[in-house]
Amino acid sequence: MDANFTLLIQLLVNGVIVGTLYALVAMCFVLIYKASQIVNFAQGEFLLVGAWVCWWLLVELELPFLVGFLMTLGFMVVFGILLQVVVLRPLIGEPVISVIMVTIGLSIFFQAMMKWLFGVFVQPFPQPFETQTVNLLGLDVETIYLFSTLVSVVIMAGFAWFFRQSRIGLAMRATAFDQQAAQSLGISVKQVFAVSWAISAVVSAMAGVVVGVVNGVSSALSFVGIKVFPAVILGGLDSIVGGVVGGILVGVLEGLAEWVDGQFLHFGGLSGVAPFYVLVIILMIRPYGLFGTEQIERV
């Protein structure tokens, strides 16, 4: 097989696998937006906080990986609920732009706090698997990425069940449709908000740990949240399915852009900016995304 074609297949496979992580984070964006009509610009910092907490448990306390990982998820549940109750709940009823500005402030705050607590240098993550890569049909794939892909698929299936069958999931859908009507039916909107932020924090932390295992932990990890934003817009801000599709498409696009850049253009770093070009094009052609709900306002 031609070496260039093999490289293309390798990058596309890696793109699909990384795209599943993007899809998880995109679902967290959508979850919060559907529940509260807020775009959480601190989503990337959820990854960063989760990765640093897990790193500290594994390195400083020398806990087994599984124990440290589960404790991290428990911490992120409390973290998400406290953040919503203490910081965001008092803003219920305020203009949406005010709440969005608060999430931007939280992003800056957590970035600074993590640098103060853990420093600015990349810290290697303890490896959870003895075998770092697996040969899959002649392609070398990170073991942690394969594991994360399996977990991501399970979580996506869990999200589908959660929104269609569980009581709190149905309450979230009702709240997203009309908060006042949901309250009149006895649904606690405050509880829905708290659960949505807790789930978002937990799932984001899982993605943060996976990326940290591969690339190490540093403040740069929070940039994943910014890279996922084009995926959210591509799929549609109010569509869970759109978030999944958008995340995978952005992952594949990054792999394809890296191959085209390396083989033909030689710009350097094209894979990092290609999703944002797509973001601009999508906003021009279909502002509500591939699966988003088009809102018609009459004036």
C-alpha positions, 0 to 999 in steps of 0.5 A: 500500500502506498505510504501516503495513502497509509498515512491518510488512513491512519490520520482519518482513523485517529480523527474518528477516535479523537472525534468521539472525545470531541463528541462527548464534550460537544454533548456537554455544551448541548446539555447545558444549552438545552437546559438553561439556554447558556453557552458555557465558555468554561467547558474547556476548564472542566476538562482541565480541572478534572485532569489535574485532580486525577493527576494529583490523586495518582501522582501525589497520593499514589492511588491506583488509576481506577480508584483515582479516576472514580474519585475524580468523577465523584469530585466533579459531580460535587464541583458541577453542582456547587458551581451551579448553585453558588455562582450561576443559580443567583443569575436565574432571570438575568439576561443571557449575556450576563450569564455567558460573561460569568462563564467566561470569567470562570474560564479565566479564574480556573485557568489562573487557579490551575496554573497557581496550584500546579504550575505552567509546565506539562506534567506526564500522566501515569499510564494506565495500560502496559501496552501504549499502542495497539496494532489495528489492521496495520495501524498503530492506535493509542490504547487509551484512545481505543478505551475512550472510544468504547467508553464514549459509545457507552456514554452516548447510548446512556445519553440516548436512554437518559433523555428518552426514558429517565424521569430527570431526562424527561424533565430536562427536555421539558425544561429546555422546551419551556421553563415556566410550563415545566415549573407549572407541572411540578418540575424543579428547574433548579434541580434540572440545572444542577444535574445538567452541570454535574453531568457536564462536569463529569463527562468533560473530566473523563475526556480531560483525563484521556487527553492528559494521558496521551499529551500530558496535563497543562493549561493547554488542555483547556483549548480542547473546549475551544476546538469543540465549539465549531463541532457544536455549531456544526451539529446544532447547539440544541441537538445531542445527535448534532453534537455527536456528528459534529464532533466526529466530523471535526475530528476527521476534518483535522486528520484530513487537514493535517494530511493535505497540509503535510503532502501539498500545502506545507502551511504548518498547523492547518489542522488546528485552524481548519475547524474554525474555517468550517465554523465561519462557513456554517454560520454563513450558510446554516447558522442553526447547524446541521441538526439545530432547530431553526427559530423563526422570529416575527417582528 
